[in-house]
Amino acid sequence: MKSILFVLDYFTPHRWWVENVFENIIKRLDKKWYKIFVLTSRFDKSLPDYEQNWNITIYRTWKNRKSFILKSVSLWKKILKENEIDVIHWSTYWWAIPAAILGKEFGKKVVLTVHEIFGKLWYQYKWTVKWFFYKLFEKIIFKYKYDVYHCVSYNTQEELVNEYDISKKKTCVIHNWVDYEFWDPNEVKDYEIKSFRARENRWDKFVFLYFWHAGKSKWIDYLVQALPELVKLNNVKFVFNIIDSKRSSKILKQIWKFEWEKVQIFDWMSKENLRVMVASCDAVIAPSISEWFWSVHTESVAMWKILITSKTSAIPEVVSWKIRFIKPGNSDEIVQAVKDVIEWKYKNIPVKTFDWDKSVEEIERLY
């Protein structure tokens, strides 16, 4: 039986896209009788420090990703000393350097999952000189040697090889996947859609939806800049469902200026309600300036929604169905794209699928 140690900033029941990826890897490996160890942060005080469920052992320490990084080395060493670990699996960014050091110290193979390479984009995401230190930290990460670099897209692989001179032979591409069982339009009943649209007074409108967080990489700023022109269009409504954060409050203040008849804001909701919201809209707007393999894009496509998105990074690699590409960082492009979609002008791209089981089988081969 192979033993894998996963070192993760957060793990279930914490909910985010990266956690969802590793949770599904671990569930499938558990069914194949792998012995799994998870070292993660104890973000919720009600969670136990130690938990064992069949072949999965979870160690939780400290309260968040920063204290977890600084204080959990001793526990990591204890796990490696007391258990037969075959592979350490980690993902960028915070714990990558200790993974390389401790992997070498204990003679363990280290798989590093690389989600995205920001490189020169850091200066667009961080204020003043802060971007320099983030860029420097990313550079230091890839100065250390890992046994395999698992890239989640060909774009990520290309950026890794070109930006940090990593040998392509040490990299592999295994795409993330989409939960097609959940993100299935047939799982939402017609009465739910009709009720949702009628309740929010948008039954006869062409509805555009933005859902996710307000981070700079999502570049919601340009969508907000486009709103003064967009609200002039007839029979349209723009719906925002944004995860609460420090930056979201600034964005929401700008959105609240517009009339409710044209623009509507929701607090972040449960996954089930979000699925109904996506099903009840006509198109999704995701004007990201960079992406590796993100849920908003692939889940919207899985729900058969028209998608307005940027033609950049890994997005063209993973999206399909009805797509209207825009140049990243341009509010005028968003306005024109919305006008085109209302007139049913977009690209039809052959459907692509990303299967959970196939991806995990490829990760198995990697181990």
C-alpha positions in Angstrom: 0.0 0.0 0.0 1.4 3.4 -1.0 1.4 6.2 1.6 1.0 9.8 0.5 1.5 12.9 2.7 -0.6 15.9 1.6 0.4 19.2 3.1 -2.4 21.7 2.5 -3.1 25.2 3.8 -6.7 24.3 4.1 -8.7 21.1 3.9 -12.3 20.0 4.3 -14.6 21.3 5.8 -13.0 24.6 4.5 -14.5 25.3 1.1 -12.6 26.7 -1.8 -11.6 25.5 -5.2 -8.1 24.2 -4.4 -9.5 22.3 -1.3 -12.1 20.8 -3.5 -9.5 19.6 -5.9 -7.4 17.8 -3.2 -10.5 16.5 -1.4 -11.6 14.7 -4.5 -8.1 13.3 -5.2 -7.9 12.0 -1.6 -11.4 10.5 -1.7 -10.6 8.5 -4.8 -7.2 7.4 -3.6 -8.8 6.2 -0.4 -11.1 3.9 -2.4 -8.0 2.4 -4.0 -6.5 1.6 -0.6 -3.8 4.2 -0.5 -2.8 5.3 3.0 -3.4 9.0 3.2 -1.9 11.6 5.7 -3.1 15.2 5.6 -1.3 18.0 7.4 -3.4 21.2 7.4 -4.3 24.3 9.4 -6.9 24.2 12.2 -8.9 27.2 10.8 -11.9 26.3 13.0 -11.4 25.8 16.8 -14.2 23.3 16.8 -12.2 20.9 14.6 -10.1 18.2 16.3 -6.3 18.4 16.1 -6.2 14.7 15.1 -8.7 12.7 13.1 -8.6 9.3 11.6 -11.2 7.8 9.2 -10.2 4.4 7.8 -7.0 5.0 5.7 -7.1 8.8 6.0 -5.3 10.5 9.0 -5.7 14.3 9.4 -3.4 16.4 11.5 -4.5 20.0 12.1 -2.4 22.6 13.7 -2.5 26.4 14.4 -5.3 28.6 13.2 -4.6 29.8 9.6 -2.2 29.4 6.7 0.4 31.8 8.0 0.8 30.4 11.5 0.5 27.0 10.0 3.5 27.7 7.8 5.6 29.1 10.5 4.8 26.6 13.3 4.1 23.2 11.9 7.6 22.0 10.8 8.1 20.0 14.0 4.8 18.2 13.4 5.7 17.5 9.8 9.0 16.0 10.9 7.1 13.8 13.5 4.8 12.5 10.8 7.7 11.6 8.5 9.6 9.9 11.3 6.7 7.8 12.6 5.2 6.7 9.3 6.3 5.1 6.1 5.7 7.9 3.6 6.3 7.3 -0.1 5.4 10.7 -1.6 4.9 14.2 -0.3 2.3 16.1 -2.3 2.1 19.8 -2.0 0.9 22.8 -4.1 2.3 26.3 -4.6 2.9 28.6 -2.9 3.3 28.8 0.9 4.7 25.4 1.8 6.7 24.6 -1.3 10.1 25.5 0.0 9.8 23.5 3.3 8.5 20.6 1.2 11.6 20.6 -0.9 13.9 20.8 2.1 12.2 18.2 4.3 11.7 15.9 1.3 15.5 15.9 0.8 16.2 15.6 4.5 14.0 12.5 4.8 14.7 11.1 1.3 11.1 11.4 0.1 9.9 12.2 -3.4 8.1 15.5 -3.7 5.3 16.2 -6.1 4.6 20.0 -6.5 1.2 20.9 -8.0 1.7 24.2 -9.8 -1.6 26.0 -10.4 -0.4 29.2 -12.0 2.7 31.3 -12.6 2.2 35.0 -12.0 5.7 36.2 -13.0 5.4 39.8 -14.3 1.7 39.9 -13.5 2.5 40.4 -9.8 3.0 44.1 -10.3 -0.7 44.3 -11.5 -2.0 42.4 -8.4 0.0 44.1 -5.6 0.4 47.8 -4.7 3.7 49.7 -4.7 6.8 47.6 -4.1 4.8 44.7 -2.6 4.6 43.1 -6.0 8.5 42.9 -6.1 8.6 40.7 -2.9 5.9 38.4 -4.2 7.7 38.0 -7.5 11.0 37.3 -5.6 9.3 34.7 -3.4 7.9 32.9 -6.5 11.4 33.0 -8.0 12.9 31.5 -4.8 10.3 28.7 -4.8 11.4 27.5 -8.2 15.1 27.7 -7.3 14.5 24.6 -5.1 14.3 21.2 -6.8 11.2 19.0 -6.8 10.9 15.6 -8.3 7.9 16.3 -10.4 6.0 19.5 -11.3 2.4 18.7 -11.8 0.9 21.5 -13.9 -2.9 21.9 -14.1 -2.8 23.3 -17.7 -0.5 23.4 -20.7 -0.4 27.2 -20.2 0.9 26.7 -16.6 3.5 24.3 -17.9 4.7 26.7 -20.6 4.9 29.6 -18.1 6.9 27.4 -15.6 9.4 26.2 -18.2 9.9 29.7 -19.8 9.8 31.9 -16.7 11.9 29.8 -14.4 13.9 27.6 -16.7 12.5 24.3 -15.4 13.2 21.2 -17.5 10.0 20.2 -19.4 11.0 16.5 -18.7 10.3 17.1 -15.0 6.8 18.5 -15.7 3.5 16.8 -16.5 0.1 18.2 -17.3 -2.9 16.8 -15.6 -6.0 19.0 -15.9 -8.3 19.6 -13.0 -11.8 18.4 -13.5 -15.4 19.5 -13.3 -18.1 17.9 -11.1 -20.5 17.3 -13.9 -22.9 15.4 -11.6 -23.5 18.5 -9.6 -23.1 21.1 -12.3 -25.7 19.5 -14.5 -28.5 21.8 -15.8 -31.0 18.9 -15.5 -30.5 19.0 -11.7 -32.3 22.3 -11.6 -36.0 22.2 -12.0 -37.9 24.6 -14.3 -40.1 25.8 -11.4 -36.9 26.7 -9.4 -35.6 28.8 -12.3 -39.0 30.5 -12.9 -39.4 31.2 -9.2 -35.9 32.7 -8.9 -36.3 34.9 -11.9 -39.8 36.1 -11.0 -38.9 36.7 -7.4 -36.0 39.0 -8.4 -38.0 40.8 -11.0 -36.0 39.7 -14.0 -38.3 37.3 -15.7 -38.4 39.2 -19.0 -34.7 40.4 -18.9 -31.5 39.1 -20.5 -29.6 38.3 -17.3 -25.8 38.5 -17.0 -24.1 37.0 -13.9 -20.8 37.6 -12.2 -20.0 35.2 -9.5 -16.8 34.6 -7.5 -14.5 36.9 -5.5 -13.3 40.4 -6.2 -9.6 39.8 -6.4 -7.5 41.6 -8.9 -6.8 38.5 -11.0 -10.6 38.3 -11.7 -10.5 41.9 -12.9 -14.1 42.7 -11.9 -12.9 46.4 -11.9 -13.3 46.6 -15.6 -16.8 45.1 -15.5 -17.7 47.8 -12.9 -16.2 50.5 -15.2 -18.4 49.2 -18.0 -21.6 49.4 -16.0 -22.5 53.0 -16.8 -22.7 52.0 -20.5 -24.2 48.6 -19.8 -27.2 49.8 -17.8 -28.2 52.0 -20.8 -29.1 48.8 -22.7 -32.7 47.7 -22.8 -34.1 44.6 -21.1 -30.9 43.6 -19.4 -30.0 42.9 -15.8 -26.6 42.4 -14.2 -26.4 40.2 -11.2 -23.4 40.0 -8.8 -22.8 37.3 -6.3 -19.4 38.1 -4.6 -17.5 36.4 -1.8 -17.1 38.7 1.1 -13.5 40.1 1.5 -11.7 43.4 2.2 -11.6 44.2 -1.5 -15.2 43.2 -2.2 -16.5 46.0 0.0 -14.8 48.6 -2.2 -16.2 47.0 -5.4 -19.7 46.7 -3.9 -19.9 50.4 -3.0 -19.4 51.2 -6.7 -22.0 48.7 -7.8 -24.6 49.9 -5.3 -24.8 53.3 -7.1 -26.8 51.7 -9.9 -30.6 51.2 -9.9 -31.9 47.9 -8.6 -33.9 47.4 -11.8 -30.6 47.1 -13.7 -28.1 45.8 -11.2 -28.6 43.3 -8.3 -26.2 42.2 -5.6 -26.3 39.0 -3.6 -24.2 37.8 -0.7 -22.3 34.6 -1.4 -24.7 31.7 -1.1 -24.7 28.0 -0.7 -23.5 25.8 -3.6 -27.0 24.5 -4.3 -28.5 28.0 -4.4 -25.6 29.2 -6.6 -26.4 26.4 -9.1 -30.0 27.6 -9.3 -28.7 31.2 -9.8 -26.4 30.1 -12.6 -29.2 28.1 -14.2 -31.5 31.1 -14.1 -29.1 33.5 -15.9 -28.6 33.8 -19.6 -24.8 34.5 -19.7 -21.9 34.6 -17.3 -19.2 37.3 -17.4 -15.7 36.3 -16.1 -13.3 39.0 -17.3 -10.2 37.5 -15.6 -6.7 38.8 -16.5 -5.2 35.4 -15.7 -6.5 31.9 -14.9 -5.0 28.4 -14.5 -8.1 26.2 -14.6 -10.9 28.0 -12.7 -14.3 26.8 -11.6 -16.4 29.8 -12.7 -15.5 29.2 -16.4 -15.8 25.4 -16.5 -18.8 25.2 -14.3 -20.7 27.9 -16.3 -19.9 26.0 -19.5 -21.1 22.7 -17.8 -24.4 24.5 -17.1 -24.7 25.4 -20.9 -24.4 29.1 -20.3 -22.9 31.6 -22.7 -19.6 32.8 -21.3 -17.9 36.2 -21.8 -14.3 35.8 -20.8 -10.8 36.9 -21.5 -8.7 35.3 -24.1 -5.7 34.8 -21.9 -3.6 32.3 -19.9 -5.3 28.8 -19.7 -8.9 30.0 -20.4 -9.0 29.2 -24.2 -7.5 25.8 -23.3 -10.4 24.7 -21.0 -13.5 26.5 -22.1 -16.0 25.4 -24.8 -19.6 25.7 -25.9 -20.8 29.3 -26.6 -17.9 31.7 -25.9 -17.4 35.4 -26.5 -13.7 36.2 -26.0 -12.5 39.7 -25.0 -9.1 41.3 -24.5 -8.2 41.3 -20.8 -8.3 44.6 -19.0 -10.6 46.5 -21.3 -14.0 47.8 -20.2 -15.0 48.8 -23.8 -14.5 45.2 -24.9 -16.9 44.1 -22.2 -19.6 46.5 -23.4 -19.2 45.3 -27.0 -19.2 41.7 -25.9 -22.5 42.2 -24.0 -24.1 43.8 -27.0 -22.9 40.9 -29.2 -24.2 38.2 -26.8 -27.7 39.9 -26.7 -27.7 39.5 -30.5 -26.5 35.9 -30.2 -23.1 36.6 -31.6 -20.4 34.4 -30.1 -18.0 31.5 -31.0 -19.2 27.9 -30.9 -16.4 25.8 -29.6 -16.6 22.0 -29.6 -17.4 20.6 -26.1 -14.5 19.7 -23.9 -14.9 17.5 -20.8 -12.6 17.0 -17.8 -13.3 13.8 -15.9 -12.5 13.3 -12.2 -11.6 9.7 -12.4 -9.4 10.0 -15.4 -7.4 12.9 -13.8 -6.9 10.9 -10.6 -5.7 7.8 -12.6 -3.1 10.1 -14.2 -2.0 11.3 -10.7 -1.7 7.7 -9.6 0.6 7.0 -12.6 2.6 10.1 -11.5 3.1 8.6 -8.0 
